[in-house]
Amino acid sequence: MSGWLTGLGPAGTALALLLFGHVLGDFAFQTDDLAAAKHRIGPLLTHGSIVVVVHAVVFLPLLTVQTAPTVVVIGVVHVLIDAVSARLRQRTGRSVQLFLGDQLAHLLVILGGWGVVDPATWALTPVVAGLGGVEQLPWAAVTTGAVYLAAFVFAHDGGNAIVRGVLPDPDPAPESEDDLEAGSLIGSLERWIILFLGVAGLWGSVGLVVAAKSIARFEELKQQAFAEYFLVGTLTSVLVAIALAGAVSALV
């Protein structure tokens, strides 16, 4: 663990909460139907409203007259980015490149908003004062918790989006809805376990997770088309989990 974000005190907690708010608003509180309909103004504004509200609730302990506009601007720009992404998706179809570009744009906006606020401002809130002031609060623990929660939420929803964007159309016929849901759940569990092992430094155990999944699909892996489909999905899922574990370690 680098200790970079936890060493920034209230400012580090502010960035961690902004990231956590984004992940909740953009994934946990966004349904597939809403995500698919964001090329229309109604669903787009509904999503934007959800994002702003979730950001405000998560960030409530650090909201002040100085910081509230930053949260609102992040929400407004979020809507603009999603409007562009939705139009591009209509023209080019869903792709992992578009998804990653969309998330990178959101991340840059969050970093920009966080960077323009005076670091001391994040601690000048009624909540902080009511709890005894800056020195009395466990900033490092709150920062670490927010980063961990954000990573695990993204591992589920964001990880599934990346894997689906990378996977080719299955051959033979597409899997049933139940099979797809089961596969998504298995992939999420796989990423959660690898993420946990990675941040705990137990990288040697990651191979056991992949091996266990392969054993469960042993008979199906004898079919070349399924084997290729399985390997692409599994390797992408594992890479997402490893990247998240690396990001968490770099931040906290």
N, C-alpha and C positions, 0 to 999 in steps of 0.2 A: 504494500500500500504506500502511495506517495505522500499522503498527508497534505497535499496541496490545498484542496478545497476546505478541509476541516481546519487548516491553519489560518484561514481568512476570517474566522469568527462570524459575526452577523452577515457580512457580505457573502461568505461562502454558503451560509444557510439560505440566503436570498436566491442565489443561483440554483441551488439544489431544489428549492421549492418551486421556482419557475419551471425547471425541467420536469419535475413531478406533475405539476399542474398541466403542462402541455401533454404529457403522455396520457394522463387520465382523460383530458378533454378530447384528444384526437383519437384515442383508441378505446379505452374502457367505456366511455359514455357516447360512443358513436357506433350505431348499428350498421350492418352491411347495406341495408336498404337506404339509409341516410347517406352513406358514403357513395353509393351508386347514383344518387339523385342530385348531387351537389352542382350539376350543370344548370339546375333550375334555381331561381332566386329564393324561393321559399325554403327548401331544404338547406341551402347554403347559409341563409341567415339564421335558421334554427341551429345549425351546427355552430355558427359563430357565437350565438348567444350562449350556448352550452359551454363553449370554450372560455368565454369571458367569465361566466359565473363560476365555473370550476377553478379557474385561475384565482379569482378573488377569494373563494372559500379556502383553498389550500394556502394562499398567501396572506390570509387574514391577520396572523400574528405580526406581520411586518408592514401592514398597510398604513400609510400616512398620507397627508396631503401631497407630499413630495413623491411618494412611490406609487400611489394609485394611478396617476396618469400613465406611468410606464406600463402597468398591467393592462390598462385599457387599450393603449396603442398596440401592444403585442397582440391582443385579441383582434383588433381591427385589421392589422396587417395579415394576421392569420387567415382571415376571410378572403382578403385579396389574393394571397398565395393559392388558397384552395380554389378560388374561381379560375385562375389561370391553369392550375393542374387539371381541373375538371374539363376544361375546354380542350386541353391537349389530349386527355384520355379519350375524349370523344373522337378525336381525329386519328390517333395512333393506336388506341387500345391500351389495356392495362399492361404495364411493364415494370420490371424491378428498377430500371434506370429512372423512370418517372417518379416512382415511389421514393427512391433515395434522394433524388433531386428536390422533391417536395419537402422531405424531412430536413435536408441540409439547409434549405431556405428558412424554415421555421427556426432551426437551431441558431443560424446567424442573426436572425431578428432578436431572439431571446438574449444572445450574447451582447448584441448592440444595445438593447434596452438596459441590460444589467450594467454594462460598462459606462453608460453616460451618467448614472446616478452616483452621487458622492457616497463612498463606502460607509461613512458615519451615519448617513441618513437611514440605513436599514435598521438601525437599533433605536431610533428616536420615535418609538411607537408607544401608545398607551398600554398595550399588552405587556411589552417588555418592562415598562416602568412599574406596572402593577405587580409584576412577578419579582421585583426586587432589583431591577437594573441589569445591565449587560453582564456584570461579573457573576450573577447568580444563575444564569441559564446555561444548560449543557449544549452549547452551539455545535460542538463536534458530533455529539450523539444525534442531534436532530438532522444535521447535514448528512451524516452517514445513513441514517434511516431513510431519508427522502431519496437519496441516490439509489440505495438498494431496492426500494419499492418501485422506483421508476424503471430500473433495469428489469425487474421481474415482470412488470406489466408489459413492457415493450417486448420481452422475450416471448410472451404469449401472442399478443395481437400483431405487433410489428414483425415478429419472426414468421408467423403464418403468412403474412402479406408478402414477405421476401421470398419464402419458399415457393408459394404459389406463382409468383412472378417468374421464378427461374425454371420451374418444372415445365417440361413439354407436355402436350396433350397425351394422356395415357393411351397405350395401345396394348391390347384390344380395347373394346368399348369402354367409355368412361365409367368410373366407379359409381356406386349408388350414393345417395345423399348421406346415408348412415355410415358408409365406408369412409367418405370424405371427412365427416365429423369425427369419426374415431381416429383417422389418420392425423387430423389437426390436433386432437387432444394428446395423442401419443407424441407428436412432435413437440408440443408445448412442454410436456413432462420431461422429455429428453433435454430440451434447452434449459429448463429450470434446474435439473439435476447437474448438468454440466456447468451451468453458471455458478451454482453453489459450490461445486467441487473446485472450480477455477479460483473463485475469490478466497476459498479456504486453502489454496495452494496444493490441492490433491490432484494434480494433473495426471498422475499415473493411473488413477481410477477411471478416467474418462473412457479409455478403451473398453472397459468392462460394460459401460452403458451401451456403446455401439454394438458390442458383441452380443449382448442380451437381446437387443432389437433384431439383429440379424438372425439369431437362432429362432426367434419366434416366426420369422418369415422364410425359414430354410427351404421348404418345399416350393414356395412361389419363386424363390430366387433361381430355380433351375430354368425358368423361362427368361430368355435373354431380354426381351422387351421390358418385362417387369423389373428385372435385375438392374437395368440401366436407369429406369424411372426411380427405383428405390434408392440407388446409390446417389443420384443427383440430389434427390430430396434430403437424404440423410446427411450428406456432406455439406450441403448448404445450411441445414439446420445446425449442424455442429459448428460451422464457421461463424454463424450468427452468435451462438452462445459464447464461443471463445472471444469474439470481438467485444461482446458486452462485458465479459469478465475482465478483459484488458482495459476497457473504458472505466469500469468501476475502480479498478486498482489504480489507474492513473489519476482519478478524481479524488478519491478519499484515502 
